[in-house]
Amino acid sequence: MMEMRNGGECDLVDVRREDEFRNGHIQGARLIPVDSLETRASELDRSKTTVLYCKSGKRCQRGAQILGERGWDDVYVLEGGYDSYRSSP
């Protein structure tokens, strides 16, 4: 997907709702809905790159803002979200 600064390990976080996650997600992703991200941010490893995704990119932008406000500096957003991932060859 992308080369990580820290040797390839990342936290891949799906910030969609639980029902959306159940209907399909990227293998290896963990679910932390954007509405829960403020209270569950401590579940993420700050030493790893964090990659957020949602359906199309809007909610993960909010998630990146939340993490940035809490001191995360290695956060990325999957451009186009899950829709883009699913439609790629």
C-alpha atoms as an extended CHARMM CRD file, in Angstrom:
* protein
*
        89  EXT
         1         1  MET       CA              0.0000000000        0.0000000000        0.0000000000  PROA      1               0.0000000000
         2         2  MET       CA              2.7050000000        2.4700000000        0.9750000000  PROA      2               0.0000000000
         3         3  GLU       CA              6.2260000000        2.4080000000        2.3330000000  PROA      3               0.0000000000
         4         4  MET       CA              6.2600000000        3.1340000000        6.0430000000  PROA      4               0.0000000000
         5         5  ARG       CA              8.9120000000        5.1980000000        7.7780000000  PROA      5               0.0000000000
         6         6  ASN       CA              9.3820000000        2.5940000000       10.5020000000  PROA      6               0.0000000000
         7         7  GLY       CA             10.1730000000       -0.4680000000        8.4130000000  PROA      7               0.0000000000
         8         8  GLY       CA              6.7410000000       -1.3780000000        7.1530000000  PROA      8               0.0000000000
         9         9  GLU       CA              4.5770000000       -1.7440000000       10.2470000000  PROA      9               0.0000000000
        10        10  CYS       CA              1.4380000000        0.3330000000       10.5590000000  PROA      10              0.0000000000
        11        11  ASP       CA             -1.8560000000        0.5140000000       12.3680000000  PROA      11              0.0000000000
        12        12  LEU       CA             -4.5720000000        0.3070000000        9.7200000000  PROA      12              0.0000000000
        13        13  VAL       CA             -7.7310000000        1.7860000000       11.2240000000  PROA      13              0.0000000000
        14        14  ASP       CA            -11.2140000000        1.6790000000        9.7500000000  PROA      14              0.0000000000
        15        15  VAL       CA            -13.1380000000        4.6420000000       11.1790000000  PROA      15              0.0000000000
        16        16  ARG       CA            -16.5070000000        3.6760000000        9.6740000000  PROA      16              0.0000000000
        17        17  ARG       CA            -19.4970000000        2.3080000000       11.6020000000  PROA      17              0.0000000000
        18        18  GLU       CA            -19.5490000000       -1.3090000000       12.7790000000  PROA      18              0.0000000000
        19        19  ASP       CA            -22.1890000000       -2.3400000000       10.2050000000  PROA      19              0.0000000000
        20        20  GLU       CA            -20.0410000000       -0.9290000000        7.3810000000  PROA      20              0.0000000000
        21        21  PHE       CA            -17.0000000000       -2.8180000000        8.7030000000  PROA      21              0.0000000000
        22        22  ARG       CA            -18.9780000000       -6.0850000000        8.8480000000  PROA      22              0.0000000000
        23        23  ASN       CA            -20.0170000000       -5.6110000000        5.2140000000  PROA      23              0.0000000000
        24        24  GLY       CA            -16.3890000000       -5.4760000000        4.0990000000  PROA      24              0.0000000000
        25        25  HSD       CA            -13.0540000000       -4.0850000000        5.1870000000  PROA      25              0.0000000000
        26        26  ILE       CA             -9.3740000000       -4.1790000000        4.3210000000  PROA      26              0.0000000000
        27        27  GLN       CA             -7.6890000000       -7.2840000000        5.6880000000  PROA      27              0.0000000000
        28        28  GLY       CA             -5.7210000000       -6.4970000000        8.8340000000  PROA      28              0.0000000000
        29        29  ALA       CA             -7.6820000000       -3.3450000000        9.6730000000  PROA      29              0.0000000000
        30        30  ARG       CA             -9.0300000000       -2.7080000000       13.1210000000  PROA      30              0.0000000000
        31        31  LEU       CA            -12.3340000000       -0.9420000000       13.6920000000  PROA      31              0.0000000000
        32        32  ILE       CA            -12.3720000000        2.2580000000       15.7170000000  PROA      32              0.0000000000
        33        33  PRO       CA            -15.3470000000        4.3640000000       14.5800000000  PROA      33              0.0000000000
        34        34  VAL       CA            -14.5090000000        8.0530000000       14.2610000000  PROA      34              0.0000000000
        35        35  ASP       CA            -17.0470000000        8.8640000000       16.9810000000  PROA      35              0.0000000000
        36        36  SER       CA            -15.0340000000        6.6460000000       19.3840000000  PROA      36              0.0000000000
        37        37  LEU       CA            -11.5670000000        7.6790000000       18.2910000000  PROA      37              0.0000000000
        38        38  GLU       CA            -11.0700000000       10.3370000000       20.9670000000  PROA      38              0.0000000000
        39        39  THR       CA            -11.7030000000        7.8690000000       23.7810000000  PROA      39              0.0000000000
        40        40  ARG       CA             -9.9790000000        4.8930000000       22.1050000000  PROA      40              0.0000000000
        41        41  ALA       CA             -6.8540000000        6.6080000000       20.7320000000  PROA      41              0.0000000000
        42        42  SER       CA             -4.7930000000        4.9790000000       23.4850000000  PROA      42              0.0000000000
        43        43  GLU       CA             -5.3610000000        1.6220000000       21.7400000000  PROA      43              0.0000000000
        44        44  LEU       CA             -3.0690000000        2.7710000000       18.9230000000  PROA      44              0.0000000000
        45        45  ASP       CA              0.7090000000        2.4330000000       18.9810000000  PROA      45              0.0000000000
        46        46  ARG       CA              2.2610000000        5.8780000000       18.5280000000  PROA      46              0.0000000000
        47        47  SER       CA              5.5320000000        4.2940000000       17.3940000000  PROA      47              0.0000000000
        48        48  LYS       CA              3.8050000000        2.9250000000       14.2810000000  PROA      48              0.0000000000
        49        49  THR       CA              2.5240000000        4.7900000000       11.2660000000  PROA      49              0.0000000000
        50        50  THR       CA             -1.2590000000        5.1060000000       11.5130000000  PROA      50              0.0000000000
        51        51  VAL       CA             -3.3210000000        4.8110000000        8.3200000000  PROA      51              0.0000000000
        52        52  LEU       CA             -6.9940000000        5.7430000000        8.5620000000  PROA      52              0.0000000000
        53        53  TYR       CA             -9.7350000000        4.9610000000        6.0860000000  PROA      53              0.0000000000
        54        54  CYS       CA            -13.4890000000        5.3190000000        5.8090000000  PROA      54              0.0000000000
        55        55  LYS       CA            -15.9410000000        4.9760000000        2.9200000000  PROA      55              0.0000000000
        56        56  SER       CA            -14.7550000000        7.8570000000        0.7720000000  PROA      56              0.0000000000
        57        57  GLY       CA            -12.3120000000        9.9230000000        2.8340000000  PROA      57              0.0000000000
        58        58  LYS       CA            -14.3230000000       12.4510000000        4.8490000000  PROA      58              0.0000000000
        59        59  ARG       CA            -14.5310000000       10.7160000000        8.2350000000  PROA      59              0.0000000000
        60        60  CYS       CA            -10.8800000000        9.7020000000        8.1740000000  PROA      60              0.0000000000
        61        61  GLN       CA             -9.9230000000       13.3510000000        7.6620000000  PROA      61              0.0000000000
        62        62  ARG       CA            -11.7290000000       14.0670000000       10.9320000000  PROA      62              0.0000000000
        63        63  GLY       CA             -9.9390000000       11.1020000000       12.5140000000  PROA      63              0.0000000000
        64        64  ALA       CA             -6.5600000000       12.4410000000       11.4070000000  PROA      64              0.0000000000
        65        65  GLN       CA             -7.4580000000       15.7910000000       12.9610000000  PROA      65              0.0000000000
        66        66  ILE       CA             -8.3990000000       14.0950000000       16.2510000000  PROA      66              0.0000000000
        67        67  LEU       CA             -5.1170000000       12.1770000000       16.3930000000  PROA      67              0.0000000000
        68        68  GLY       CA             -3.0910000000       15.2290000000       15.3570000000  PROA      68              0.0000000000
        69        69  GLU       CA             -4.6110000000       17.2150000000       18.2130000000  PROA      69              0.0000000000
        70        70  ARG       CA             -3.4290000000       14.4480000000       20.5520000000  PROA      70              0.0000000000
        71        71  GLY       CA              0.1520000000       14.4900000000       19.3400000000  PROA      71              0.0000000000
        72        72  TRP       CA              0.2300000000       11.8890000000       16.5830000000  PROA      72              0.0000000000
        73        73  ASP       CA              2.5580000000       13.0300000000       13.8210000000  PROA      73              0.0000000000
        74        74  ASP       CA              2.7280000000        9.9380000000       11.5980000000  PROA      74              0.0000000000
        75        75  VAL       CA             -0.9040000000        9.6960000000       10.4470000000  PROA      75              0.0000000000
        76        76  TYR       CA             -2.0630000000        9.1350000000        6.8920000000  PROA      76              0.0000000000
        77        77  VAL       CA             -5.4550000000        8.9790000000        5.2100000000  PROA      77              0.0000000000
        78        78  LEU       CA             -6.1840000000        6.3950000000        2.5240000000  PROA      78              0.0000000000
        79        79  GLU       CA             -7.1180000000        8.6060000000       -0.4140000000  PROA      79              0.0000000000
        80        80  GLY       CA            -10.5680000000        7.7570000000       -1.7490000000  PROA      80              0.0000000000
        81        81  GLY       CA            -11.2840000000        5.4950000000        1.2230000000  PROA      81              0.0000000000
        82        82  TYR       CA            -12.6390000000        1.9650000000        1.0750000000  PROA      82              0.0000000000
        83        83  ASP       CA            -14.5850000000        2.7060000000       -2.1160000000  PROA      83              0.0000000000
        84        84  SER       CA            -11.3500000000        3.4720000000       -3.9350000000  PROA      84              0.0000000000
        85        85  TYR       CA             -9.5730000000        0.4580000000       -2.4490000000  PROA      85              0.0000000000
        86        86  ARG       CA            -12.4050000000       -1.8680000000       -3.4620000000  PROA      86              0.0000000000
        87        87  SER       CA            -12.5350000000       -0.5850000000       -7.0300000000  PROA      87              0.0000000000
        88        88  SER       CA             -8.7720000000       -0.7950000000       -7.6270000000  PROA      88              0.0000000000
        89        89  PRO       CA             -7.5000000000       -3.6770000000       -9.8020000000  PROA      89              0.0000000000
